[in-house]
Amino acid sequence: MDIKAIDNEYVAHTYARFPVAFVGGQGSALTDDAGREYIDLGTGIAVNVFGAADPIWQEAVTRQIAALPHASNLYYTEPCAKLAQLLCERTGMKKVFFGNSGAEANECAIKAARLWSFTHYGESRKTIVTLKNSFHGRTIATLAATGQDVFHEKFGPFPEGFVYADPTDAQDVIRLIEENNACAVMMEMVQGEGGVYPLTKEFVQTVADYAAAHDVLLIVDEVQTGNGRCGSLYAYMDYGITPDIVSTAKGIGGGLPLGACMLGEKTADLYVPGTHGSTFGGNPVACAGAYSILSRIDDALLAGVKERADYIFAELSGAKGVKSVSGKGLMIGIECEKPAREVIDACLKKGVVVLSAKTKVRLLPALNIPMDQLKKAIAVLKEVIAE
Ligand SMILES: *Cc1c(COP(=O)(O)O)cnc(C)c1O
């Protein structure tokens, strides 16, 4: 069967797919339909936290598939309850809404901020300040929240109430909050799709302090940065701030679709029956798998993330053909002299999977990638970049 030809004929062309069809995987090794092996530094875009087909996750998921794959949110299920409890215990947040994706987690965050502000301040205070160069999803509202014009072309009209601040200037955020009587600020600690740019501590703390002092909600989008990716359970934990709302997805499901919107003190009790919902959100199989992922993101694993990150930064910084290396933990962007696409294509031919973010090559390896595989893959990447 020609997978690529059938896909090209029948699947909407929203992706510039690479000419590879993966059929199997084990940890950080992937296999394509011709039996070729690859070392994976992309993890399906920060999803396969412990690599492909992680046995502990697989066991949790298959056990739940055999017991009860779906019940709907009209009823209680144990995996959903247990996962929400674990998320709250580990973050200090108070309640969790589950959806199926990052965009849905952010939709829930946006609705929660609006609901909170409407409840406390009435209709006039509804604007949310987001950052230029951000990415918050592909639904119409999360596209509106995304501070990049390229995503806005041809899809209007968009919902009102989003303005975009300079991610390097906290005073610009404050100015926009004041000018627009904003109810919330929303940001990624490391702008992922925007090109792997970490915000500075000073910027984040200044905005967080201002928001707290003026009863403006702080929403942190941890869809990509979260779940151990940046070296702490959630990246905000490294910034010394306490967000009011945290959204996450990608890695939390470990390979199944799951999004979570964590609500802090201020917004925890605002949603009541009928105000928000999802048919599949909190699905028992996805939640059982997520519990097995989250419960293993501990200090030992995070120390390993830092060790691997240090290795990659040391290898690539100043290497031939590398202009700059940015990022945090195992979320790394590499600006090369060559176009990113050329580097990615050449790496694929040599059996290494890497991603892009704007003009950069982006690495999002498994948090537990064995050092020997990582060393091999980085050697290939360096060779390709230097050629
Ligand atoms: C990927 C991503 C999203 C969107 O997540 P989906 O699961 O694709 O809807 C939102 N925010 C950030 C920061 C992301 O990286």
The ligand as a Gaussian input file, in Angstrom:
#p B3LYP/6-31G(d) Opt

LIG

0 1
 C        0.737000      23.316000      20.302000
 C        0.344000      24.488000      21.089000
 C       -1.004000      24.867000      21.223000
 C       -2.114000      24.167000      20.486000
 O       -2.265000      22.844000      20.909000
 P       -3.175000      21.834000      20.055000
 O       -3.169000      20.584000      20.877000
 O       -2.530000      21.684000      18.721000
 O       -4.512000      22.458000      19.960000
 C       -1.305000      25.933000      22.043000
 N       -0.335000      26.612000      22.696000
 C        0.956000      26.275000      22.589000
 C        1.980000      27.057000      23.339000
 C        1.353000      25.221000      21.777000
 O        2.639000      24.917000      21.636000

